[in-house]
Amino acid sequence: MNKAAELWPGGPIMQQEPGAPLGTDTVLLGAFARPAGAARCIDLGCGAGALTLLLLTRSEKLRVTGLELRPEAAQRARENLAANGWEARAEIVTGDLRESRTLFRSGSFELAVSNPPYFPAGSGAASPDPARRAAREESFTLPELVGAAAYLLRTGGRFFVVHRAERLAELFAAMSAAGLEPKRMRLVAARPGAAPSLVLAEGRRGGKPGLTVEPTLLLREPDGSPTAEYRRIYHLE
């Protein structure tokens, strides 16, 4: 069992799943999402609850429901909430997002967030570690993920997601087909001149067309040192 550690100095503590360390993509999505003004959020595929914890630090008004397929990860998320004294602000439901219609009422949430696996099942060598395999390989398709978010969000509700930049067209097509209009996006690159590897995206249920493209988020300076924005996101200064 991994030892609990602070996500940043003075921040929440979290115990990771063995073999599944906290990823940069989760931290970036936690900073990209805009929870202000919302009361209810669902974290689709919450894992051990890292993104849920990050969102709870952003807004005292927010209440988060984490939905996680794997019982062991769901239990770790509950333990992380308890370790931070946040049981009253969040709940973890063990279940399949593909069965969202049997678990929740339509329009139950104002926000939906997800850091899903990036690769279709069978697209590469499968890891023997269950946590690593679950973090890498889809147990659901992109249309299934986006469809669940669209069902769970009220009209005007917002969906925040991080994914591989190479799947941006597929992501936006799924969002548009589900009635989640892409409204905002930001590419992420390791350093100046490098091709983007990730995309952060926001969609709105029933939103009007119109996409804001934000400046690319650079993680490192040319000399390899963290950028000022990276340091701000990670609470390093």
RADA-V887533 format. One line per field, one symbol per residue. ss: DSSP state (A for helix, B for strand, O for the rest). phi: phi as a letter, one per 40 degrees, with the letter a starting at -180 (. if undefined). psi: psi as a letter, one per 20 degrees, with the letter a starting at -180 (. if undefined). A space follows every 50 residues. Layout:
ss->???
phi->???
psi->???
//
This chain:
ss->OOOOBBOOOOOOBBOOBOOBOOOAAAAAAAAAOOOOOOOBBBBBOOOOOA AAAAAAAAOOOOBBBBBBOOAAAAAAAAAAAAAOOOAAABBBBBOOAAAA AAAOOOOOBBBBBBOOOOBOOOOOOOOOOAAAAAAABOOOOAAAAAAAAA AABBBBBBBBBBBBAAAAAAAAAAAAAAOBBBBBBBBBBBBOOOOOOBBB BBBBBOOOOOOBBOOOBBBBOOOOOBOAAAAAAOOOO
phi->.cccaccadgccbabccdgbcccdcccccccccbcdgcbbbbbcgcfcgd cdccccccacccbbbcbbccdcccccccccccccgbccbabbbcacccbd ccbbccgcbcbbbabcdcbddgcacccccdccccccbcbacddccccccc cccccgcbbbabacccbdccccccccccgbccbaaacbbcadgcccbbbb bbbbcgccdibcbcddcccbcdcgcccccdccccfca
psi->pqpqqphrpjaqqqorqpjmrpqhhggghhhhqnipiqhpqpoolicjjg hggghhihphhpppppppgphhhghhgghhghhjkkhiiqqpporphikh hihqqpkiqhqpqpnrqipqpjiappqiphggghhgppjqrghgghhggg ghqrpiqqppqqrphijgggghgggghijnpphqqpqpqgrpiqqqhqpp qpqppjqqqoppoqqpophqrhjiqqrhhghghjli.
//
